[in-house]
Amino acid sequence: MSSPSTRLLTQPLLALGAAALLFTPAAAAGPVAAANPLLSPSPLPYQLPPFEAIKDEHFLPAFEQGMVENLKEVAAIATNPAVPTLDNTIIALERSGKLLGRTSTAFGILTGALTNPTLDKLDSDLSPRLAAHNDAIRLNHALFERVKTLYDKRQSLGLDAESARLLERYYKDFVRAGALLSEADKTVLKAMNTELASLSTQFKQNLLKDTNTSAVLVDTREELAGLSADAITSAANAAKAAGHEGKFLIRLVNTTGQDPLASLQNRALREKIMAASLARGSHGGDFDNCTVITRTAKIRAERAALLGYPNHAAFQVEEQTARTVDTVNRMLAQLAAPAVANARREAADMQALIDSAGGGYPLAAWDWALNAEKVRQARYAFDENELKPYYELKRVLEYGVFYAATRLYGITFKARPDLHGYSPDMMVYEVFNEDGSALALFLGDFYARPNKRGGAWMNAYVAQNGLEGTKPVIGNHLNVPKPPDGQPTLLTHEEVKTLFHEFGHALHGMFSAVTYPRFAGTSVPRDFVEYPSQVNEMWRTWPEVLKHYAKHYQTGEPIPQALLDKIAAADKFNQGFKTTELVAANVIDQAWHQVKPGEVPDADSVIAFEAAALKKHGLDFAPVPPRYRSTYFSHIFAGGYSAGYYSYFWSEVLDAHTVEWIKAHGGLTRANGDRFRAALLSRGGSREALDLFRDFTGDDPDIRPLLVRRGLDTGAK
């Protein structure tokens, strides 16, 4: 997924800041400030943030000085006596907030990937201040009047297409931020935004802490029967690091499903792991998220009503390519019934297998992954562990991900061991266009850490900026378990998919060629941002690419054709489960965000509210719990996807349609790559998203390819 915080951080004026009344400018003075690397542009190539020089104590003075400078810049624009022009108002805003943006970017990267108690505390303290500053700018009446003056006469300004869109976007951003409200209502709105910022940070920090404390401690090696030797060693190392030497610790990932469930033979332990996963954020104590959720949902509903919308989902979806809540609901309805029907058929197959083996138990959620793997082995005669020796991380990256990009776009990659990220495990590459000109810097942070948030995401460490001539620095972040020292990093089939997916986001950021930072890279609607990254997944199993990278890490032998054939044959396997868990998460998201303020349940009813929503949509199938329950659904309560988790399905509609187009036009060719780069990847948000899709495919989106891909084809469009 593309990090929402990063996409906002490329627009520091519209996303960041702190209220003037909360400033302490004096804090920026003194010896710390004098040596503060954040206070000036990075001297490193591509302005890569100087992570090795940045210390925790540098952030507060840099934030505060950045806030002061940003407000001075905005005040100068708002009070400029000259007649408003695009240059002295809109472009001036685009150029403002450099220090604040630079500081916020580095801070956001570290709090997501390498946090600590000091940064967590600062994050909590700063969140409401940043929200307040955001409001101080977007609710500045004099500033809005200048924007509105330009907007009202936009047809007579003779603007080029990108500049005209920039003006329109700024006007809409201000209006949606409450610029047309009365002063009294603006005061109410400011308080809402401040509290929501604090709640988001609280949810995020609660979840990380609870996920760590919910790790399952196992006493004996015998209980881990079924896990690989490397997985057992990693569990032993994790236990030792946590002060439990001689035992084993199963750390949780952010989703409901947990990787060990596909291998563990001990059913009681599987149940314990699933219970720990499902209970995160909802079992009382300091890290319980139920109150955070209900308060967040209520304020979002109240804010939507204040701004003139029936609910928060309507407010959010209006700016997406879907446009309306009804459109989202119709798409989910098209997916829900056939997905659950498929899942029930899959469950019946597994129950038959359990019964034939004398298992003596009804299939439960903690049994699904293990028995699905058994069915896969019986039906297709292979299991996931057969693939891992052919999926060594660095080889997949360089001979798979990079190779496909070179074939498609002509770009090349050079390792830069002289440049560093914030972790010694990170990989750094310089990226070049076919003519040898510099394109971007790419960083990979692939290993899981206890102080790193779950999932996978892309960050723009430095966004492309046509006004300043800045080239992009892009990071991809995964959570692959780090193997014991001296052992290779062998990926699962799903992790290979994730690697290709996140690099699709990276390409979107690296190929950006817009004038204004407001439109750079992945600054597109939420339900469009996953589309290019999902298209890039297609190359992981493209025969020419797969054979180039999938070679045994010890022998160098290519992956056997017979195994490739089995992978292809199993492509739709378990899609009922996969689609159902995702649709269920989408229904939960929409349920929380299509309510009015008086319909939000209390904290004690969070789980019941969620269960009722699933039942209403026919998704109350216990063996397939939602991919995320509300209490650990960070996408929607701490990650910018509120009422927008449907974006993955919506983007997959565009993706599946595009994949069929690419296949029909020759597949892995420079012509297709160059077309995709020119028509879509380089354009960022500078045009309407669906127009970019139509520019590439020449057609409107069609849901049928997605239904076919997921084995859900009902003949409907």
C-alpha positions, 0 to 999 in steps of 0.5 A: 500500500502507498503510505497516506502520510507520505502523500500528504507530506508532499503537500506540507501546507495542506497537511501539516503545521501547528497553531501559532498559539502553541509555538515556542520559537525559543525552543529552536535556539541554542546548540542543538538547533545549530547542529540540527541536520533537519534545519537545512536541505540534506547535502546527500545525493537526491537530498536523501534524509541524513538519517545517520545524523538525525537524533530524536532531540532534533525533531521538536526544534525543527518542527517548531521553527518549521511551523513559525516559518510556514505561518510567516510564509502563509501570512505574507501570501494572505496579506499580499496587497497585489492582485491575486495571481496564480504565481503570488498565491497558488504557486507561492503556497506550493513553494511554502513549508519546506522545513516543515515538510522536510521534518515531517517526512523524516519524522513520519518515516521513523515513527512508522519504521523505527519508532521508540518511546521518545518518538511516540511521545512526541508524535502524541504531543505534535498530532493535535498541534499539526492538526491545529496548524492545518486548520489555521491555514485552510480556515484563514479567511483572507487566504481563502478569499485570494484563492476564491478570487482566482477560482471565480475567474479561472476561465479567463486566466489562460491557464494550462491544463495542469495549472487550471487543475491545481487552482481547482484542487486548491479551491476544493481543498479549502472548501472541504476543509470548512472555509465556507463555514461560519466562524462559530462552526470553524471553531467547532471544526478545529476542535474536531480535527484536533481531537481526531488527530490525537485519536489516530495517534493513540490508535496507532500506538495502542495497536503496536504495543498490544501487537507486541504484548500479544505475542504468543509464548511457547514453552517447548519445541515439540509444540511447534511441530510443523514449523520449519527449522528456520522459523523455530530458530527465529521464534527462539531468538525472539523469545531470548530478545524478550527475556524468555531464553529457552522458550519460543515467541510467535510474534503477530502480524497486523492481519487476522491471519498469522503465517504459522497457522498454515504449518502448526500441527498443534491445534490448541496452539493454533487456536491460542494464536488466532485468539490472541490475534482477534483480541488485539485492542479489545480486551481491556487494559491500557491498549484497548481501542474500543473507546478510541474507535467509537469516539473517532466514528462519532466525531467523523460523523459529526464533522461530516454533518457540519460540512453538509454531508449525510455521513463520513463515507459520503464526504470521503468518497466524493473525492474518489473515482467512485464518487458515491457511497451507493457505487461502493455498496453496489460493488461490494454487493456484487462480490459478497454473495459469490465470495461467501458461496465459494468460501463455503464450498472450500470449507466443505472440501476441508471438512471432508479432508478433516473427517477422512483423516479422523480429525474429529473437529469442525473446521474453525478459523484457526484450522483454515490455513493448515487444511487449505494447504493440505487441500492444495497439496492433495489437489495440485501436489505442491505446497508453499514450502516447495517454492521458498528455496527459489525465492531468495529476497535479493535475487527476487528484487534484482533479477525479478522486480528490477528485471521486469522494470528494465524490460518494460521501461528501460531503466537500470539500477546501481547499488549505492552502498555508500548511501544509508537509510535508518537501518543497516539492513536497508538496500539503496539503489540509484535508478537511471533512465535508458539514456543514462540520466539520473531518475531517482533513488530507491531504498528497500527496508524489508525486515520486520522489527518490533518497533516497525508498524505492520504491513507493507507500504511505500514512502516518498522520502523526497517527492518529485517537484517540477518547481524546484527540479527535485528528483524523487527518493522512494522507499519500499517497506515490508515485514519479512521475518529476518532469518538467523545470521548466515541464513538466506532470506527466503520469501513466501509466494505472497511476499514475492507478490508484495515485493512486486506490488510495493515496487509498483508504488515506487514506479509511480513515485519515481516516474512522476514528471509533473510541475506541481508537488501537489500532484506528484507521484501517488498524489491521486485518489485513494481508490486509484493509488493501488491500481498501478501497484496491482498492475505491477504484480502481474510480472511476478508470474510472467514466465520470462520474469519468473524464470529469470529470478526463481532459481534455487538459492543453493544450486542455481537451478531454475524453478522446475516447469512442472512446479510452475504449471502447478502454480498456474493451476492453483491460481484461483485456489482459496479465492473464496476465503481471500475475497470473503475476508477482504469484503468483510473488512470493507463492510466493517469500514463502511459500517463505521462510516455510513452512520449518523452521529446518533447511530454510533455504538458505545465502546462496549458494543464495538464487537457486537456492532461489527458482528451485526454489520457482517450478518446483514451482508451475509458475511457472518461465516465464522471460519473466515473472519474479516482480514481486520477487526475494528480494533486493529484496523489501522488502515481506517482508524490510523492510516488514511483509508477511512471509508476507503478500504474498498480502494483495493477492490476498486483498484483491482477492477482497473488492474484486472482490466489493464492486465487483460489489455497488456496481455492482448497487446504483447505483454512484457514489451517496451511499447507497453511500458512506455505507454503506461509510463507516459499515459499514467505513471508520470502524470500523478494527480495532474489529470482526473484519474479515470481519464488517465485509465482511459488514456491507457486502455481506451475504454471504461472500467469493466468488473468482469476481468476481476470476477473471472480472476477471483473465480466469481464470474456471474456474467454481470458487468 
